[in-house]
Amino acid sequence: MFYRENGQFKSTYASDQQMLPILQDRIFMAALLVFAFGAVPFVVSDYLFLSLVIPFLILALAAIGLNLLVGYCGQISIGHAAFMAVGAYAAYNIALRIPQLNFLVVLVLAGLIAAAVGVLFGVPSLRIKGLYLAVATLAAQFFTDWLFARVKWFTNYAHSGSVQTAPIEMLGWKIDAPVEKYLFLLGVLVVFTLIAKNLVRSHIGREWMAMRDMDVAAEVIGIRPVYAKLTAFAISSFYCGVAGALWGFVHLGSWEPLAFNLTLSLNLLFMIIIGGMGSLLGSYIGAAFIVILPILLNQAPQWLGMRVSTAMTSHLELMIFGALIIFFLIVEPLGLARLWAVGKEKLRLWPFPH
Amino acid sequence: MKARFVLLAVAAAFAAIGSTSALAQAKEQFFPVLSYRTGAYAPNGVPFANGFVDYLKLVNARDGGINGIKITFEECETGYATDRGVECYERLKGKGPTGATLFHPLSTGITFALTDKSFVDKIPIVTPGYGRADSADGTVFGWNFPLGGTYWTSSDMLIQHVGKKEGGLDKLKGKKIALVYHDSPYGKEPIALLQERAKNHGYELLLLPVTHPGVEQKATWLQIRQQRPDYVFLWGWGVMNSTSIKEAVATGYPREKMYGVWWSGAEPDVTPAGDGAKGYNALVFLSPAGQGQVHKDILKYVHDKGQGTGKKEDIGEVLYNRGMVSAMMSVEAVKRAQIKYGKKPLKGEEVRWGLENLAIDDALIKKLGMTGFMRPVSTSCVDHEGGSSAAIHIWDGKKWNVQPGIYQPDMSILKPMIRVSASKYAGEKKITVRDCAKEAG
C-alpha cells in the first residue's frame, strides 16, 4: 500500500536513469543516511563502535570490492585478502616514508598499488575459468603472505614483522575517538558505494555482467574480454586495497601478516555468498552477518543470564553460526539480499496479492 | 526472517546497553582475564588460565580481597586470535566500578595490538615473559610491563647456557644453531638478539619458521635432518611444541640438544610425545613446577570448597604456576598502588604506579608462601621488566627437573638494542618520551 510507485511518472531521461527510481526508496535511503550520520554517533557505545560497527564498515567495503569481481564479473577469487594486505602495507610504507601526505591521498595511492597487483594476478583469468581460476587466485594469497613476512623492507625492518601506524591526522582533524573513526569510515563508504553503484549501471558494469553470463556471447557482440576482466580485477582490488589500508590504520593500528591470511579471504567470499552475489546491498548484509553475528552469539549466554564456561560459549558460537549459515543458504540460496528483494516485491502487492 | 533478525539484533543491543550502565559503586577491583580454552593453543592456555583465576579466588577466600577490596573477574575467550583478543579487551575494559585493573593478553600478537590502545585508555598491559622485548623501556612504552623477562632476555640466557655447555661463549664459533619458531610476532621476537649474538660469537643461525597452528612441520625437520644443527631452539606454543618434539623423535634429532623457551617447556608440550620427550630441555623463569605453601592454600580455600577452576591433579604444573604468579604480581601491584592512592577500587592509571614501583623481594615471597616459586622482581619508571633470571629444566619422562645454575641476561648487549628499538617505535608512532626524573619529583 505504502510501497507502490503508482503515479510516479518519468518524464525525462534523467528521472528514468536515476539511481533510485522509486520515491519511497529515495526517502528510505535519505532517512537511513540521516540516521547513520546524525543519530548513530549519539546512541552507540564505544565498545559497539570498536568491535562491531567499525570492522563491519571496513569489511563491507572489501565485500563490495570482491562482489564487483565475483558477483558482477563472474571471476571467482579466493585470495582477496592478499589485495587488502597490499593496500595495508602500501599505505603503511607511503605514510612512513612521506609523512606529510594527506591520509586520503595515501588511501588512494594504496588502492592504486593494490589495483596494479590485482591486474597482475588477474592475467590468468584470460585463459582459465571458474574453479581453476579460484585456485590461481590462491597464489596471490600465498605470495603476499610470503612477501610481507620475509621481505623486511615492507615492514621497515621490524624485529617481529609487526608494523604500527601513526595516528591519522587530516587537515588538523585527528581521527582517534571511535566516533570520529566511524564518521570518517562512513563517509568513505558512502562515496565508494556511490561509485560502485554507478559503475555497475554503466557500460563497464554491463560488460562485466555480460562476461559473467556468457563470455562467448559477450565476445561475439563486441566486448573485449581482456578489457572487461582486467578492469574488474583492477577495480575490485582497488576497493580491497583501500579497505585493507583502512583495516590496518583505522581498525587494527598494528598488525602482522597473519591479519590478512586465508581465513580473511574465505570470510570475504562467505560474506558475498551469504549476502548475495551481484548485489551491493548483499555485500553489506553479508558483512554484517559474518562480523556481527559471531560476537553477538559469543555474548548471548551472558545476556540471557546463563552461566556457561567461556570454552563452552565459543564452541556454541561456532556450532550455531555454522548451522545458521546452512539454514540461510537452504532457505535462500541467492543470498540474504534476495530475501530483501522478495520482501519488497511482496510489499508492492500488499494488501491485495494475486 | 528479516524481521526476526532485526528483532534479535535490537534485543541484543539493548542488553548490551543495559549491562554497561549497571555500574554500582561497589568496593570491587575488576580483573579482566583474556584466556583461551579452545583451539590449537588450548593445551597451554587452559592451565595458565586456571592458575590465574585460582589465585584471584584464593585472595578473595583467604584474605577477603585486596585489603578488603573484593576481586571480581570475568573471562573472555580469545582463541589466541588477535581480532578476538581486541574485541575482548574492548568488552572488558570498562567493567567494574573503576574499569579494568590491567590486562594480561597472553599472546604476543594481542599485546602488539593492545599496546597501541594503552596510550589512549591508560590501562597497563602486563606481559610476564612475553610481548614486545623493547617494551622493557618504560619511558616509551609507558603502559607495558614485561615483568620478569622478555624474548630477548630468554634467548640471551639460552645462548649463555649452550655457551657454558661448550666450555665458553667463544667455543660457539662455527657452531650451527637452528631456531624453530612460530611464524608470528611471538616467534620472530628473539631473532634480532640471536643475530646480534651471532655477530659476536660467530655461530651460524638457521631460521626455520613454522606456520600457524604448527601441526605441519615435516619440511622444517627435513631441513634439520639435512643441516644437522648443533642445537635446536624451540619457540613454539600450543600444539606446535608437542608436534616439534614428536618430529624430533621421528627425525632422530637428540632431544638433549633441543632447548625450548619458557613457553615451550610445560607438561602439555612433552606428554603427547611420550617417552620420546625424555631429555628435552627448556628454560623456566619465575616459578618451576611443583607445590608449596601457596598451593596448599589454594587447595584448602578454593578447591576443597568446590570453587576450583580446573582439575585438582593439575595444580602445580609449570603453566599453572606461571598463571598463578602472574596473578600474584598483578595483585601485588594493586596492593602497592593502594599505599599511595588509598584502599579503594583503583583505576588502571593508578595501578600503573603500583606496577612501576613493584618490589617483590625474598621476604615478601616468603610471606606469600611462594618460596621457591617466585624470583625477586623490582621495577621502576624506566625499567618495566624488573630484572630477569631463569634456569634450565629437563624432562625426565615424568616430571621437570630444575638444573642448578641461574642465568641472567647480559644487559650490556640488551640495553642498547632496547633503546634503539624503543626510540624507533616512538618515532613511528610519534610518542613523546616520558621524563621519569620529572614524574618522580
Chai-1 contact restraints between the chains, C-beta under 6 A:
chainA,res_idxA,chainB,res_idxB,connection_type,confidence,min_distance_angstrom,max_distance_angstrom,comment,restraint_id
A,Y47,B,E90,contact,1.0,0.0,6.0,A-B,restraint_1
A,L50,B,E90,contact,1.0,0.0,6.0,A-B,restraint_2
A,S51,B,E87,contact,1.0,0.0,6.0,A-B,restraint_3
A,S51,B,E90,contact,1.0,0.0,6.0,A-B,restraint_4
A,H159,B,A192,contact,1.0,0.0,6.0,A-B,restraint_5
A,S160,B,P185,contact,1.0,0.0,6.0,A-B,restraint_6
A,S160,B,K188,contact,1.0,0.0,6.0,A-B,restraint_7
A,S160,B,E189,contact,1.0,0.0,6.0,A-B,restraint_8
A,G161,B,K188,contact,1.0,0.0,6.0,A-B,restraint_9
A,S162,B,F112,contact,1.0,0.0,6.0,A-B,restraint_10
A,S162,B,P185,contact,1.0,0.0,6.0,A-B,restraint_11
A,Q164,B,E428,contact,1.0,0.0,6.0,A-B,restraint_12
A,Q164,B,K429,contact,1.0,0.0,6.0,A-B,restraint_13
A,A166,B,K429,contact,1.0,0.0,6.0,A-B,restraint_14
A,A166,B,K430,contact,1.0,0.0,6.0,A-B,restraint_15
A,G253,B,D116,contact,1.0,0.0,6.0,A-B,restraint_16
A,S254,B,F112,contact,1.0,0.0,6.0,A-B,restraint_17
A,S254,B,A113,contact,1.0,0.0,6.0,A-B,restraint_18
A,S254,B,D116,contact,1.0,0.0,6.0,A-B,restraint_19
A,E256,B,P185,contact,1.0,0.0,6.0,A-B,restraint_20
A,L258,B,S184,contact,1.0,0.0,6.0,A-B,restraint_21
A,L296,B,A12,contact,1.0,0.0,6.0,A-B,restraint_22
A,W303,B,A15,contact,1.0,0.0,6.0,A-B,restraint_23
A,T310,B,R37,contact,1.0,0.0,6.0,A-B,restraint_24
A,T310,B,E75,contact,1.0,0.0,6.0,A-B,restraint_25
A,T310,B,E77,contact,1.0,0.0,6.0,A-B,restraint_26
A,A311,B,R37,contact,1.0,0.0,6.0,A-B,restraint_27
A,A311,B,T38,contact,1.0,0.0,6.0,A-B,restraint_28
A,S314,B,T38,contact,1.0,0.0,6.0,A-B,restraint_29
A,S314,B,E77,contact,1.0,0.0,6.0,A-B,restraint_30
A,L339,B,M1,contact,1.0,0.0,6.0,A-B,restraint_31
A,L339,B,K2,contact,1.0,0.0,6.0,A-B,restraint_32
